[in-house]
């Protein structure tokens, strides 16, 4: 099970749901301040009434990142997320842990954020590679989560 990330038509990138959740949690510890997602665009397939229902949906949108309803992440939010993800990659590779908060986040990664994922020293390098791939994708700008 996972999250499909896309721009334009078609799915560009797939992320395991546990890795996505883990990564977003760490991104917050590394300075990302999520601005929230935008409700999915609804198409006028059934006339104006459908669009009115879509407008109501947009007003009530919970704007989270852990559901896959084809909601949109803005360019600015994607850029901020990418910056935090690149900081995580550096920290996981032992190049820079810039604060006590970052040290605690990395030290408690297995227990607090994603108990299903193993994180010994070798696994951290593998996870760093996954985070780098996600960062490279989101650094290109806004996307939808499906």
N, C-alpha and C positions, 0 to 999 in steps of 0.2 A: 504494500500500500504506500502511496506517496503523493507528492505534489507535482503537478505539471506546471512548468513556467513557460509562458509563451509571449511572443510579440507578433503582431500581424496575424497571418493565418498559420495554423499548425502548431504543434508542440515543439519547443526548442530544447527544453531541458527538463529532466526528471530528477527529483530528489526524494529519497526515502523519507517517510513522514517522521520517523524518530530522529534522523539526522537533521531535518528541517527544524523541528522543535528545539533540539539541542543547540543548533547553530543560532537561532533567533534569540534564545535565552542568553547565550554567551555574548551575542552582539550587543545586547542591552548593557551587560557588564562592561563592555569595551566602548561605551559611549554612544551607541545608537539610540536615538529617541524617536520611536516610531510615530509617524504622523497619521497612521490609519489608512485603510484601504478605501477605495471608492466602489460603490455598489456596481454590480455587473450591468453592462448596457443591455437593455431589453429592446428587442426589435418589434416593430409595428406589424406583427403577423396577424393580429386579430382585431385591428382597428384601434381607434383612439382609447377605448376603455382599457385595453392592455397597457398602453403607454401611461395612462393615469394610475394604474395599479403599480407600474414600474416606478413612477414618481413617488408613490407612497412607500414602496420598498426602499428607495434611496433615502428617504427621510428617516426611516427606522433602521438603517443599516448598522450592524454592530462593528464594522470596520476592522475585524481581526485578520490575522495572517495564517491561522491554523485551520481554516476551512477551505475547501476547494470548490468554490462556486463561481469561478471566472471573474473574480473581482480584481480591480486594478490598483497597482502600486505606482505612485507618481515618479517622475524622473528624479526629483529632489530627494524623495524618500529612498529610492534605489541607490542614489549616489551616497547618501549618508550610511546606509546599510553596508555598502561595499567598503567604505573607509573603515568601519568597525571590523568587518570580516578580515581585511588585510592586516589589521592590528592583531587579531586572533591568530592568524597564520604565523606572524613573526613570533608571538609569544609561545605558540605550540612548538615552534622550531628552536626555542631557546634563545632567540635573538633580542627580545625586548619584552620585559614585563614592567609596565610603566607605573603601576600603583599597587597598593596593598589589596584593593578591591579586585584587580586583575589576578593577583596571585591566589587569592581565596577562590575566585571563580574557577581557575584552572585546577586548584588543589581538590576542590569538591565536585568536579565535573561528573565522575561516575555516580556518586551517591546522590547528589542533589538534583542534577539536571537530566540524566538519562541512564538509569541503572542497567538498561539492556545492552548498552554499548561498552565494550572493554576498553580501558584507557591506560595501558601500561606505556612505557616510553616508546616502544615500537608502534603501538597503535596510535599514539598521538601524531606521529609523522603521517600515517595513513589518513587520519582524520584531517590533518592540516592540508593534505592534498585535496580532500573533498571540499573543505571550506574554500580553498583557493579557486576551485572550479566554480563554486557558487558565486564567489566574489567577482570573478572575471565575467560571469554572466550578468549579474545585477549591475555591475559598473557601466554597462552599455546603455542604461536608462530604464525607464518604466517598463513594466511587464504586467501580465495578468497571472493570477494563481488559480489553477483549475485542478 
